[in-house]
Amino acid sequence: MKQPVTRFNVDLTPDVLQELDQWAAELYVCRRAAIESCLRQALDLYLLAKRRNP
């Protein structure tokens, strides 16, 4: 079963948005999928580092 989605707004500079769009295009995914992927990776790295250094 899918979890409910919570929406929120994020303000990005035009430069960051352009880089994000280029990255998403290279991956053949939408901007939203690229953002979710990036956030998931960052959270996974954070949790992994936290487990190694309690």
All heavy atoms as atom14 arrays in JSON, in Angstrom:
{
  "sequence": "MKQPVTRFNVDLTPDVLQELDQWAAELYVCRRAAIESCLRQALDLYLLAKRRNP",
  "atom14_mask": [
    [1, 1, 1, 1, 1, 1, 1, 1, 0, 0, 0, 0, 0, 0],
    [1, 1, 1, 1, 1, 1, 1, 1, 1, 0, 0, 0, 0, 0],
    [1, 1, 1, 1, 1, 1, 1, 1, 1, 0, 0, 0, 0, 0],
    [1, 1, 1, 1, 1, 1, 1, 0, 0, 0, 0, 0, 0, 0],
    [1, 1, 1, 1, 1, 1, 1, 0, 0, 0, 0, 0, 0, 0],
    [1, 1, 1, 1, 1, 1, 1, 0, 0, 0, 0, 0, 0, 0],
    [1, 1, 1, 1, 1, 1, 1, 1, 1, 1, 1, 0, 0, 0],
    [1, 1, 1, 1, 1, 1, 1, 1, 1, 1, 1, 0, 0, 0],
    [1, 1, 1, 1, 1, 1, 1, 1, 0, 0, 0, 0, 0, 0],
    [1, 1, 1, 1, 1, 1, 1, 0, 0, 0, 0, 0, 0, 0],
    [1, 1, 1, 1, 1, 1, 1, 1, 0, 0, 0, 0, 0, 0],
    [1, 1, 1, 1, 1, 1, 1, 1, 0, 0, 0, 0, 0, 0],
    [1, 1, 1, 1, 1, 1, 1, 0, 0, 0, 0, 0, 0, 0],
    [1, 1, 1, 1, 1, 1, 1, 0, 0, 0, 0, 0, 0, 0],
    [1, 1, 1, 1, 1, 1, 1, 1, 0, 0, 0, 0, 0, 0],
    [1, 1, 1, 1, 1, 1, 1, 0, 0, 0, 0, 0, 0, 0],
    [1, 1, 1, 1, 1, 1, 1, 1, 0, 0, 0, 0, 0, 0],
    [1, 1, 1, 1, 1, 1, 1, 1, 1, 0, 0, 0, 0, 0],
    [1, 1, 1, 1, 1, 1, 1, 1, 1, 0, 0, 0, 0, 0],
    [1, 1, 1, 1, 1, 1, 1, 1, 0, 0, 0, 0, 0, 0],
    [1, 1, 1, 1, 1, 1, 1, 1, 0, 0, 0, 0, 0, 0],
    [1, 1, 1, 1, 1, 1, 1, 1, 1, 0, 0, 0, 0, 0],
    [1, 1, 1, 1, 1, 1, 1, 1, 1, 1, 1, 1, 1, 1],
    [1, 1, 1, 1, 1, 0, 0, 0, 0, 0, 0, 0, 0, 0],
    [1, 1, 1, 1, 1, 0, 0, 0, 0, 0, 0, 0, 0, 0],
    [1, 1, 1, 1, 1, 1, 1, 1, 1, 0, 0, 0, 0, 0],
    [1, 1, 1, 1, 1, 1, 1, 1, 0, 0, 0, 0, 0, 0],
    [1, 1, 1, 1, 1, 1, 1, 1, 1, 1, 1, 1, 0, 0],
    [1, 1, 1, 1, 1, 1, 1, 0, 0, 0, 0, 0, 0, 0],
    [1, 1, 1, 1, 1, 1, 0, 0, 0, 0, 0, 0, 0, 0],
    [1, 1, 1, 1, 1, 1, 1, 1, 1, 1, 1, 0, 0, 0],
    [1, 1, 1, 1, 1, 1, 1, 1, 1, 1, 1, 0, 0, 0],
    [1, 1, 1, 1, 1, 0, 0, 0, 0, 0, 0, 0, 0, 0],
    [1, 1, 1, 1, 1, 0, 0, 0, 0, 0, 0, 0, 0, 0],
    [1, 1, 1, 1, 1, 1, 1, 1, 0, 0, 0, 0, 0, 0],
    [1, 1, 1, 1, 1, 1, 1, 1, 1, 0, 0, 0, 0, 0],
    [1, 1, 1, 1, 1, 1, 0, 0, 0, 0, 0, 0, 0, 0],
    [1, 1, 1, 1, 1, 1, 0, 0, 0, 0, 0, 0, 0, 0],
    [1, 1, 1, 1, 1, 1, 1, 1, 0, 0, 0, 0, 0, 0],
    [1, 1, 1, 1, 1, 1, 1, 1, 1, 1, 1, 0, 0, 0],
    [1, 1, 1, 1, 1, 1, 1, 1, 1, 0, 0, 0, 0, 0],
    [1, 1, 1, 1, 1, 0, 0, 0, 0, 0, 0, 0, 0, 0],
    [1, 1, 1, 1, 1, 1, 1, 1, 0, 0, 0, 0, 0, 0],
    [1, 1, 1, 1, 1, 1, 1, 1, 0, 0, 0, 0, 0, 0],
    [1, 1, 1, 1, 1, 1, 1, 1, 0, 0, 0, 0, 0, 0],
    [1, 1, 1, 1, 1, 1, 1, 1, 1, 1, 1, 1, 0, 0],
    [1, 1, 1, 1, 1, 1, 1, 1, 0, 0, 0, 0, 0, 0],
    [1, 1, 1, 1, 1, 1, 1, 1, 0, 0, 0, 0, 0, 0],
    [1, 1, 1, 1, 1, 0, 0, 0, 0, 0, 0, 0, 0, 0],
    [1, 1, 1, 1, 1, 1, 1, 1, 1, 0, 0, 0, 0, 0],
    [1, 1, 1, 1, 1, 1, 1, 1, 1, 1, 1, 0, 0, 0],
    [1, 1, 1, 1, 1, 1, 1, 1, 1, 1, 1, 0, 0, 0],
    [1, 1, 1, 1, 1, 1, 1, 1, 0, 0, 0, 0, 0, 0],
    [1, 1, 1, 1, 1, 1, 1, 0, 0, 0, 0, 0, 0, 0]
  ],
  "atom14_positions": [
    [[0.84, -1.19, 0.0], [0.0, 0.0, 0.0], [0.88, 1.25, 0.0], [1.84, 1.34, 0.75], [-0.89, -0.02, 1.24], [-1.91, 1.06, 1.24], [-3.12, 0.78, 2.55], [-2.88, 2.26, 3.47], [0.0, 0.0, 0.0], [0.0, 0.0, 0.0], [0.0, 0.0, 0.0], [0.0, 0.0, 0.0], [0.0, 0.0, 0.0], [0.0, 0.0, 0.0]],
    [[0.55, 2.2, -0.85], [1.31, 3.44, -0.93], [1.02, 4.34, 0.26], [-0.11, 4.41, 0.72], [1.0, 4.19, -2.2], [1.67, 3.64, -3.42], [1.49, 4.61, -4.58], [2.43, 4.25, -5.69], [2.37, 5.2, -6.79], [0.0, 0.0, 0.0], [0.0, 0.0, 0.0], [0.0, 0.0, 0.0], [0.0, 0.0, 0.0], [0.0, 0.0, 0.0]],
    [[2.06, 5.03, 0.7], [1.88, 6.01, 1.77], [1.3, 7.29, 1.19], [1.54, 7.62, 0.02], [3.22, 6.3, 2.43], [3.82, 5.11, 3.13], [5.15, 5.45, 3.77], [5.71, 6.51, 3.56], [5.67, 4.52, 4.55], [0.0, 0.0, 0.0], [0.0, 0.0, 0.0], [0.0, 0.0, 0.0], [0.0, 0.0, 0.0], [0.0, 0.0, 0.0]],
    [[0.55, 8.04, 2.0], [0.02, 9.3, 1.5], [1.15, 10.29, 1.2], [2.21, 10.24, 1.82], [-0.85, 9.81, 2.64], [-0.45, 9.05, 3.84], [0.17, 7.77, 3.37], [0.0, 0.0, 0.0], [0.0, 0.0, 0.0], [0.0, 0.0, 0.0], [0.0, 0.0, 0.0], [0.0, 0.0, 0.0], [0.0, 0.0, 0.0], [0.0, 0.0, 0.0]],
    [[0.92, 11.16, 0.25], [1.92, 12.14, -0.17], [1.63, 13.46, 0.52], [0.49, 13.91, 0.58], [1.87, 12.33, -1.7], [2.8, 13.45, -2.14], [2.22, 11.02, -2.39], [0.0, 0.0, 0.0], [0.0, 0.0, 0.0], [0.0, 0.0, 0.0], [0.0, 0.0, 0.0], [0.0, 0.0, 0.0], [0.0, 0.0, 0.0], [0.0, 0.0, 0.0]],
    [[2.67, 14.08, 1.04], [2.56, 15.42, 1.61], [3.26, 16.37, 0.67], [4.42, 16.16, 0.31], [3.23, 15.48, 3.0], [2.59, 14.54, 3.85], [3.12, 16.86, 3.59], [0.0, 0.0, 0.0], [0.0, 0.0, 0.0], [0.0, 0.0, 0.0], [0.0, 0.0, 0.0], [0.0, 0.0, 0.0], [0.0, 0.0, 0.0], [0.0, 0.0, 0.0]],
    [[2.58, 17.4, 0.27], [3.16, 18.38, -0.66], [3.76, 19.54, 0.12], [3.27, 19.92, 1.18], [2.09, 18.9, -1.61], [1.57, 17.84, -2.53], [0.56, 18.43, -3.5], [0.09, 17.41, -4.39], [0.63, 17.15, -5.58], [1.66, 17.85, -5.99], [0.14, 16.19, -6.35], [0.0, 0.0, 0.0], [0.0, 0.0, 0.0], [0.0, 0.0, 0.0]],
    [[4.85, 20.08, -0.44], [5.46, 21.27, 0.15], [6.16, 22.05, -0.96], [6.47, 21.51, -2.01], [6.44, 20.92, 1.28], [7.64, 20.14, 0.81], [8.84, 20.79, 0.53], [7.58, 18.76, 0.66], [9.94, 20.07, 0.1], [8.68, 18.04, 0.24], [9.86, 18.7, -0.05], [0.0, 0.0, 0.0], [0.0, 0.0, 0.0], [0.0, 0.0, 0.0]],
    [[6.38, 23.31, -0.72], [7.03, 24.18, -1.71], [8.5, 24.34, -1.39], [8.88, 24.41, -0.21], [6.36, 25.56, -1.73], [4.94, 25.49, -2.21], [4.61, 24.68, -3.07], [4.09, 26.33, -1.65], [0.0, 0.0, 0.0], [0.0, 0.0, 0.0], [0.0, 0.0, 0.0], [0.0, 0.0, 0.0], [0.0, 0.0, 0.0], [0.0, 0.0, 0.0]],
    [[9.3, 24.42, -2.42], [10.73, 24.66, -2.27], [11.11, 25.78, -3.23], [10.75, 25.75, -4.41], [11.55, 23.39, -2.61], [13.03, 23.67, -2.52], [11.16, 22.24, -1.71], [0.0, 0.0, 0.0], [0.0, 0.0, 0.0], [0.0, 0.0, 0.0], [0.0, 0.0, 0.0], [0.0, 0.0, 0.0], [0.0, 0.0, 0.0], [0.0, 0.0, 0.0]],
    [[11.82, 26.76, -2.73], [12.3, 27.85, -3.58], [13.71, 27.53, -4.04], [14.59, 27.22, -3.22], [12.32, 29.17, -2.8], [10.92, 29.61, -2.39], [9.98, 29.33, -3.15], [10.79, 30.22, -1.32], [0.0, 0.0, 0.0], [0.0, 0.0, 0.0], [0.0, 0.0, 0.0], [0.0, 0.0, 0.0], [0.0, 0.0, 0.0], [0.0, 0.0, 0.0]],
    [[13.91, 27.56, -5.35], [15.22, 27.27, -5.94], [15.65, 28.44, -6.82], [14.82, 29.08, -7.46], [15.16, 26.0, -6.8], [14.71, 24.72, -6.09], [14.52, 23.61, -7.1], [15.73, 24.31, -5.04], [0.0, 0.0, 0.0], [0.0, 0.0, 0.0], [0.0, 0.0, 0.0], [0.0, 0.0, 0.0], [0.0, 0.0, 0.0], [0.0, 0.0, 0.0]],
    [[16.95, 28.66, -6.86], [17.45, 29.7, -7.75], [17.34, 29.2, -9.19], [17.29, 27.99, -9.44], [18.92, 30.03, -7.44], [19.72, 28.87, -7.7], [19.1, 30.47, -5.99], [0.0, 0.0, 0.0], [0.0, 0.0, 0.0], [0.0, 0.0, 0.0], [0.0, 0.0, 0.0], [0.0, 0.0, 0.0], [0.0, 0.0, 0.0], [0.0, 0.0, 0.0]],
    [[17.3, 30.11, -10.13], [17.23, 29.69, -11.53], [18.39, 28.78, -11.95], [18.19, 27.85, -12.73], [17.25, 31.02, -12.31], [16.7, 32.01, -11.36], [17.17, 31.57, -10.0], [0.0, 0.0, 0.0], [0.0, 0.0, 0.0], [0.0, 0.0, 0.0], [0.0, 0.0, 0.0], [0.0, 0.0, 0.0], [0.0, 0.0, 0.0], [0.0, 0.0, 0.0]],
    [[19.58, 29.04, -11.42], [20.74, 28.21, -11.75], [20.56, 26.78, -11.26], [20.84, 25.82, -11.99], [22.03, 28.79, -11.16], [22.44, 30.09, -11.82], [22.01, 30.35, -12.97], [23.22, 30.84, -11.19], [0.0, 0.0, 0.0], [0.0, 0.0, 0.0], [0.0, 0.0, 0.0], [0.0, 0.0, 0.0], [0.0, 0.0, 0.0], [0.0, 0.0, 0.0]],
    [[20.09, 26.61, -10.03], [19.87, 25.27, -9.48], [18.77, 24.57, -10.26], [18.88, 23.38, -10.59], [19.53, 25.35, -7.98], [19.08, 24.0, -7.46], [20.71, 25.87, -7.19], [0.0, 0.0, 0.0], [0.0, 0.0, 0.0], [0.0, 0.0, 0.0], [0.0, 0.0, 0.0], [0.0, 0.0, 0.0], [0.0, 0.0, 0.0], [0.0, 0.0, 0.0]],
    [[17.73, 25.28, -10.59], [16.63, 24.71, -11.35], [17.09, 24.25, -12.73], [16.72, 23.16, -13.2], [15.5, 25.73, -11.48], [14.17, 25.2, -11.95], [13.65, 24.08, -11.06], [13.16, 26.33, -12.01], [0.0, 0.0, 0.0], [0.0, 0.0, 0.0], [0.0, 0.0, 0.0], [0.0, 0.0, 0.0], [0.0, 0.0, 0.0], [0.0, 0.0, 0.0]],
    [[17.94, 25.03, -13.36], [18.47, 24.66, -14.67], [19.33, 23.39, -14.56], [19.2, 22.48, -15.38], [19.29, 25.79, -15.27], [19.82, 25.5, -16.66], [20.63, 26.65, -17.23], [21.02, 27.57, -16.52], [20.89, 26.6, -18.52], [0.0, 0.0, 0.0], [0.0, 0.0, 0.0], [0.0, 0.0, 0.0], [0.0, 0.0, 0.0], [0.0, 0.0, 0.0]],
    [[20.2, 23.32, -13.55], [21.01, 22.12, -13.35], [20.14, 20.91, -13.06], [20.39, 19.81, -13.58], [21.98, 22.33, -12.19], [23.13, 23.27, -12.5], [24.04, 23.43, -11.3], [24.48, 22.42, -10.73], [24.32, 24.59, -10.94], [0.0, 0.0, 0.0], [0.0, 0.0, 0.0], [0.0, 0.0, 0.0], [0.0, 0.0, 0.0], [0.0, 0.0, 0.0]],
    [[19.12, 21.09, -12.25], [18.2, 20.0, -11.93], [17.49, 19.5, -13.18], [17.38, 18.29, -13.4], [17.19, 20.48, -10.89], [16.14, 19.48, -10.45], [16.78, 18.28, -9.77], [15.14, 20.14, -9.53], [0.0, 0.0, 0.0], [0.0, 0.0, 0.0], [0.0, 0.0, 0.0], [0.0, 0.0, 0.0], [0.0, 0.0, 0.0], [0.0, 0.0, 0.0]],
    [[17.04, 20.42, -14.0], [16.35, 20.03, -15.24], [17.3, 19.29, -16.19], [16.9, 18.32, -16.85], [15.75, 21.25, -15.93], [14.5, 21.76, -15.21], [13.91, 20.99, -14.42], [14.13, 22.92, -15.44], [0.0, 0.0, 0.0], [0.0, 0.0, 0.0], [0.0, 0.0, 0.0], [0.0, 0.0, 0.0], [0.0, 0.0, 0.0], [0.0, 0.0, 0.0]],
    [[18.54, 19.73, -16.27], [19.52, 19.04, -17.13], [19.78, 17.63, -16.62], [19.84, 16.68, -17.39], [20.83, 19.83, -17.19], [20.73, 21.1, -17.99], [22.0, 21.94, -17.9], [22.89, 21.68, -17.12], [22.05, 22.98, -18.73], [0.0, 0.0, 0.0], [0.0, 0.0, 0.0], [0.0, 0.0, 0.0], [0.0, 0.0, 0.0], [0.0, 0.0, 0.0]],
    [[19.93, 17.51, -15.31], [20.18, 16.2, -14.69], [18.99, 15.27, -14.92], [19.17, 14.11, -15.3], [20.45, 16.39, -13.2], [20.75, 15.14, -12.45], [21.67, 14.17, -12.77], [20.14, 14.7, -11.25], [21.68, 13.19, -11.82], [20.73, 13.48, -10.88], [19.14, 15.23, -10.44], [20.35, 12.78, -9.74], [18.78, 14.53, -9.31], [19.38, 13.32, -8.97]],
    [[17.8, 15.78, -14.72], [16.59, 14.98, -14.94], [16.49, 14.53, -16.4], [16.13, 13.39, -16.67], [15.36, 15.77, -14.52], [0.0, 0.0, 0.0], [0.0, 0.0, 0.0], [0.0, 0.0, 0.0], [0.0, 0.0, 0.0], [0.0, 0.0, 0.0], [0.0, 0.0, 0.0], [0.0, 0.0, 0.0], [0.0, 0.0, 0.0], [0.0, 0.0, 0.0]],
    [[16.83, 15.42, -17.31], [16.77, 15.07, -18.73], [17.77, 13.96, -19.07], [17.46, 13.04, -19.83], [17.04, 16.3, -19.59], [0.0, 0.0, 0.0], [0.0, 0.0, 0.0], [0.0, 0.0, 0.0], [0.0, 0.0, 0.0], [0.0, 0.0, 0.0], [0.0, 0.0, 0.0], [0.0, 0.0, 0.0], [0.0, 0.0, 0.0], [0.0, 0.0, 0.0]],
    [[18.96, 14.03, -18.48], [19.96, 12.98, -18.71], [19.5, 11.63, -18.17], [19.84, 10.59, -18.73], [21.28, 13.36, -18.06], [22.01, 14.49, -18.75], [23.27, 14.92, -18.02], [23.77, 14.15, -17.18], [23.75, 16.03, -18.29], [0.0, 0.0, 0.0], [0.0, 0.0, 0.0], [0.0, 0.0, 0.0], [0.0, 0.0, 0.0], [0.0, 0.0, 0.0]],
    [[18.73, 11.66, -17.1], [18.23, 10.43, -16.5], [16.9, 9.98, -17.12], [16.39, 8.91, -16.77], [18.02, 10.62, -14.99], [19.27, 10.9, -14.17], [18.88, 11.22, -12.72], [20.23, 9.73, -14.22], [0.0, 0.0, 0.0], [0.0, 0.0, 0.0], [0.0, 0.0, 0.0], [0.0, 0.0, 0.0], [0.0, 0.0, 0.0], [0.0, 0.0, 0.0]],
    [[16.36, 10.79, -18.0], [15.05, 10.51, -18.63], [13.95, 10.36, -17.59], [13.13, 9.44, -17.64], [15.12, 9.26, -19.52], [16.11, 9.4, -20.64], [17.35, 8.79, -20.58], [15.81, 10.17, -21.76], [18.28, 8.92, -21.61], [16.72, 10.31, -22.79], [17.95, 9.68, -22.71], [18.86, 9.83, -23.73], [0.0, 0.0, 0.0], [0.0, 0.0, 0.0]],
    [[13.96, 11.26, -16.61], [12.92, 11.28, -15.58], [12.4, 12.7, -15.45], [13.01, 13.65, -15.94], [13.44, 10.78, -14.2], [13.91, 9.34, -14.29], [14.54, 11.67, -13.67], [0.0, 0.0, 0.0], [0.0, 0.0, 0.0], [0.0, 0.0, 0.0], [0.0, 0.0, 0.0], [0.0, 0.0, 0.0], [0.0, 0.0, 0.0], [0.0, 0.0, 0.0]],
    [[11.27, 12.85, -14.78], [10.72, 14.18, -14.55], [11.48, 14.87, -13.42], [12.21, 14.25, -12.66], [9.23, 14.1, -14.24], [8.84, 13.24, -12.7], [0.0, 0.0, 0.0], [0.0, 0.0, 0.0], [0.0, 0.0, 0.0], [0.0, 0.0, 0.0], [0.0, 0.0, 0.0], [0.0, 0.0, 0.0], [0.0, 0.0, 0.0], [0.0, 0.0, 0.0]],
    [[11.29, 16.15, -13.32], [11.95, 16.94, -12.27], [11.62, 16.4, -10.88], [12.49, 16.29, -10.02], [11.51, 18.39, -12.38], [12.18, 19.31, -11.4], [11.56, 20.69, -11.43], [11.84, 21.37, -12.68], [11.21, 22.49, -13.06], [10.28, 23.02, -12.32], [11.53, 23.06, -14.2], [0.0, 0.0, 0.0], [0.0, 0.0, 0.0], [0.0, 0.0, 0.0]],
    [[10.37, 16.06, -10.67], [9.95, 15.55, -9.35], [10.69, 14.27, -8.99], [11.15, 14.1, -7.87], [8.44, 15.31, -9.36], [7.92, 14.74, -8.07], [6.43, 14.54, -8.13], [6.0, 13.78, -6.97], [4.76, 13.49, -6.72], [3.81, 13.88, -7.52], [4.44, 12.81, -5.65], [0.0, 0.0, 0.0], [0.0, 0.0, 0.0], [0.0, 0.0, 0.0]],
    [[10.82, 13.36, -9.95], [11.53, 12.1, -9.69], [13.0, 12.36, -9.39], [13.58, 11.7, -8.52], [11.39, 11.17, -10.89], [0.0, 0.0, 0.0], [0.0, 0.0, 0.0], [0.0, 0.0, 0.0], [0.0, 0.0, 0.0], [0.0, 0.0, 0.0], [0.0, 0.0, 0.0], [0.0, 0.0, 0.0], [0.0, 0.0, 0.0], [0.0, 0.0, 0.0]],
    [[13.6, 13.32, -10.07], [15.0, 13.66, -9.82], [15.17, 14.21, -8.4], [16.11, 13.84, -7.68], [15.5, 14.67, -10.85], [0.0, 0.0, 0.0], [0.0, 0.0, 0.0], [0.0, 0.0, 0.0], [0.0, 0.0, 0.0], [0.0, 0.0, 0.0], [0.0, 0.0, 0.0], [0.0, 0.0, 0.0], [0.0, 0.0, 0.0], [0.0, 0.0, 0.0]],
    [[14.25, 15.07, -7.99], [14.31, 15.64, -6.64], [14.14, 14.55, -5.59], [14.9, 14.48, -4.62], [13.25, 16.74, -6.46], [13.59, 17.95, -7.33], [13.12, 17.15, -4.99], [12.48, 18.97, -7.43], [0.0, 0.0, 0.0], [0.0, 0.0, 0.0], [0.0, 0.0, 0.0], [0.0, 0.0, 0.0], [0.0, 0.0, 0.0], [0.0, 0.0, 0.0]],
    [[13.16, 13.67, -5.79], [12.92, 12.59, -4.83], [14.12, 11.66, -4.74], [14.51, 11.24, -3.65], [11.67, 11.81, -5.22], [10.39, 12.57, -5.0], [9.15, 11.84, -5.51], [9.3, 10.76, -6.13], [8.05, 12.34, -5.29], [0.0, 0.0, 0.0], [0.0, 0.0, 0.0], [0.0, 0.0, 0.0], [0.0, 0.0, 0.0], [0.0, 0.0, 0.0]],
    [[14.73, 11.37, -5.87], [15.9, 10.49, -5.9], [17.06, 11.12, -5.15], [17.75, 10.46, -4.36], [16.3, 10.22, -7.35], [17.49, 9.48, -7.41], [0.0, 0.0, 0.0], [0.0, 0.0, 0.0], [0.0, 0.0, 0.0], [0.0, 0.0, 0.0], [0.0, 0.0, 0.0], [0.0, 0.0, 0.0], [0.0, 0.0, 0.0], [0.0, 0.0, 0.0]],
    [[17.28, 12.39, -5.39], [18.38, 13.11, -4.73], [18.16, 13.18, -3.23], [19.08, 12.93, -2.44], [18.49, 14.51, -5.33], [19.92, 15.43, -4.79], [0.0, 0.0, 0.0], [0.0, 0.0, 0.0], [0.0, 0.0, 0.0], [0.0, 0.0, 0.0], [0.0, 0.0, 0.0], [0.0, 0.0, 0.0], [0.0, 0.0, 0.0], [0.0, 0.0, 0.0]],
    [[16.96, 13.49, -2.81], [16.65, 13.55, -1.38], [16.8, 12.18, -0.71], [17.33, 12.06, 0.39], [15.24, 14.08, -1.15], [15.06, 15.58, -1.33], [13.59, 15.95, -1.24], [15.86, 16.33, -0.29], [0.0, 0.0, 0.0], [0.0, 0.0, 0.0], [0.0, 0.0, 0.0], [0.0, 0.0, 0.0], [0.0, 0.0, 0.0], [0.0, 0.0, 0.0]],
    [[16.33, 11.14, -1.39], [16.43, 9.78, -0.84], [17.9, 9.39, -0.65], [18.28, 8.83, 0.37], [15.74, 8.78, -1.78], [15.78, 7.34, -1.32], [14.86, 7.1, -0.12], [15.59, 7.23, 1.13], [15.04, 7.46, 2.32], [13.74, 7.58, 2.43], [15.76, 7.56, 3.39], [0.0, 0.0, 0.0], [0.0, 0.0, 0.0], [0.0, 0.0, 0.0]],
    [[18.73, 9.7, -1.64], [20.15, 9.39, -1.55], [20.8, 10.16, -0.41], [21.59, 9.59, 0.36], [20.85, 9.71, -2.86], [22.33, 9.33, -2.85], [23.02, 9.64, -4.16], [22.49, 10.33, -5.02], [24.21, 9.11, -4.31], [0.0, 0.0, 0.0], [0.0, 0.0, 0.0], [0.0, 0.0, 0.0], [0.0, 0.0, 0.0], [0.0, 0.0, 0.0]],
    [[20.48, 11.43, -0.27], [21.05, 12.24, 0.81], [20.62, 11.71, 2.17], [21.44, 11.62, 3.1], [20.63, 13.7, 0.65], [0.0, 0.0, 0.0], [0.0, 0.0, 0.0], [0.0, 0.0, 0.0], [0.0, 0.0, 0.0], [0.0, 0.0, 0.0], [0.0, 0.0, 0.0], [0.0, 0.0, 0.0], [0.0, 0.0, 0.0], [0.0, 0.0, 0.0]],
    [[19.37, 11.34, 2.31], [18.89, 10.8, 3.59], [19.54, 9.45, 3.89], [19.9, 9.17, 5.04], [17.37, 10.66, 3.57], [16.6, 11.98, 3.65], [15.13, 11.73, 3.37], [16.79, 12.63, 5.0], [0.0, 0.0, 0.0], [0.0, 0.0, 0.0], [0.0, 0.0, 0.0], [0.0, 0.0, 0.0], [0.0, 0.0, 0.0], [0.0, 0.0, 0.0]],
    [[19.7, 8.61, 2.88], [20.36, 7.31, 3.08], [21.8, 7.49, 3.54], [22.26, 6.8, 4.45], [20.32, 6.47, 1.8], [18.93, 5.95, 1.48], [18.05, 5.98, 2.37], [18.73, 5.51, 0.32], [0.0, 0.0, 0.0], [0.0, 0.0, 0.0], [0.0, 0.0, 0.0], [0.0, 0.0, 0.0], [0.0, 0.0, 0.0], [0.0, 0.0, 0.0]],
    [[22.53, 8.43, 2.91], [23.91, 8.69, 3.32], [23.97, 9.22, 4.75], [24.85, 8.85, 5.52], [24.57, 9.68, 2.35], [24.88, 9.14, 0.97], [25.34, 10.27, 0.05], [25.93, 8.04, 1.04], [0.0, 0.0, 0.0], [0.0, 0.0, 0.0], [0.0, 0.0, 0.0], [0.0, 0.0, 0.0], [0.0, 0.0, 0.0], [0.0, 0.0, 0.0]],
    [[23.05, 10.1, 5.08], [23.0, 10.65, 6.44], [22.76, 9.54, 7.47], [23.45, 9.45, 8.48], [21.9, 11.7, 6.52], [21.55, 12.09, 7.93], [22.39, 12.91, 8.68], [20.38, 11.62, 8.53], [22.07, 13.25, 9.98], [20.06, 11.97, 9.82], [20.9, 12.78, 10.55], [20.59, 13.11, 11.84], [0.0, 0.0, 0.0], [0.0, 0.0, 0.0]],
    [[21.78, 8.68, 7.19], [21.46, 7.61, 8.14], [22.6, 6.6, 8.25], [22.89, 6.1, 9.34], [20.16, 6.9, 7.72], [18.91, 7.76, 7.83], [17.71, 7.04, 7.21], [18.62, 8.13, 9.27], [0.0, 0.0, 0.0], [0.0, 0.0, 0.0], [0.0, 0.0, 0.0], [0.0, 0.0, 0.0], [0.0, 0.0, 0.0], [0.0, 0.0, 0.0]],
    [[23.26, 6.32, 7.14], [24.41, 5.41, 7.16], [25.54, 5.99, 8.0], [26.12, 5.3, 8.84], [24.89, 5.15, 5.74], [26.06, 4.19, 5.58], [25.68, 2.8, 6.11], [26.47, 4.1, 4.12], [0.0, 0.0, 0.0], [0.0, 0.0, 0.0], [0.0, 0.0, 0.0], [0.0, 0.0, 0.0], [0.0, 0.0, 0.0], [0.0, 0.0, 0.0]],
    [[25.84, 7.27, 7.81], [26.89, 7.91, 8.6], [26.52, 7.96, 10.07], [27.37, 7.78, 10.95], [27.13, 9.33, 8.07], [0.0, 0.0, 0.0], [0.0, 0.0, 0.0], [0.0, 0.0, 0.0], [0.0, 0.0, 0.0], [0.0, 0.0, 0.0], [0.0, 0.0, 0.0], [0.0, 0.0, 0.0], [0.0, 0.0, 0.0], [0.0, 0.0, 0.0]],
    [[25.26, 8.18, 10.36], [24.79, 8.25, 11.74], [24.95, 6.89, 12.45], [25.33, 6.83, 13.61], [23.34, 8.69, 11.78], [22.83, 9.07, 13.12], [21.43, 9.66, 13.01], [20.91, 9.99, 14.38], [19.57, 10.55, 14.34], [0.0, 0.0, 0.0], [0.0, 0.0, 0.0], [0.0, 0.0, 0.0], [0.0, 0.0, 0.0], [0.0, 0.0, 0.0]],
    [[24.68, 5.81, 11.72], [24.84, 4.46, 12.3], [26.31, 4.12, 12.56], [26.63, 3.42, 13.51], [24.24, 3.41, 11.37], [22.75, 3.38, 11.41], [22.22, 2.19, 10.61], [20.91, 2.52, 10.12], [20.48, 2.36, 8.9], [21.27, 1.82, 7.99], [19.27, 2.7, 8.55], [0.0, 0.0, 0.0], [0.0, 0.0, 0.0], [0.0, 0.0, 0.0]],
    [[27.2, 4.6, 11.7], [28.63, 4.31, 11.86], [29.25, 5.12, 12.98], [30.24, 4.72, 13.56], [29.36, 4.6, 10.55], [29.06, 3.58, 9.49], [29.89, 3.84, 8.27], [29.6, 2.82, 7.25], [30.11, 2.86, 6.04], [30.9, 3.85, 5.67], [29.81, 1.93, 5.19], [0.0, 0.0, 0.0], [0.0, 0.0, 0.0], [0.0, 0.0, 0.0]],
    [[28.72, 6.31, 13.24], [29.27, 7.2, 14.26], [28.18, 7.62, 15.24], [27.69, 8.74, 15.2], [29.87, 8.46, 13.61], [30.98, 8.14, 12.67], [31.87, 7.35, 13.0], [30.96, 8.71, 11.49], [0.0, 0.0, 0.0], [0.0, 0.0, 0.0], [0.0, 0.0, 0.0], [0.0, 0.0, 0.0], [0.0, 0.0, 0.0], [0.0, 0.0, 0.0]],
    [[27.79, 6.71, 16.14], [26.68, 7.05, 17.06], [26.99, 8.13, 18.03], [27.86, 8.65, 18.39], [26.42, 5.75, 17.81], [27.46, 4.79, 17.43], [28.27, 5.39, 16.34], [0.0, 0.0, 0.0], [0.0, 0.0, 0.0], [0.0, 0.0, 0.0], [0.0, 0.0, 0.0], [0.0, 0.0, 0.0], [0.0, 0.0, 0.0], [0.0, 0.0, 0.0]]
  ]
}
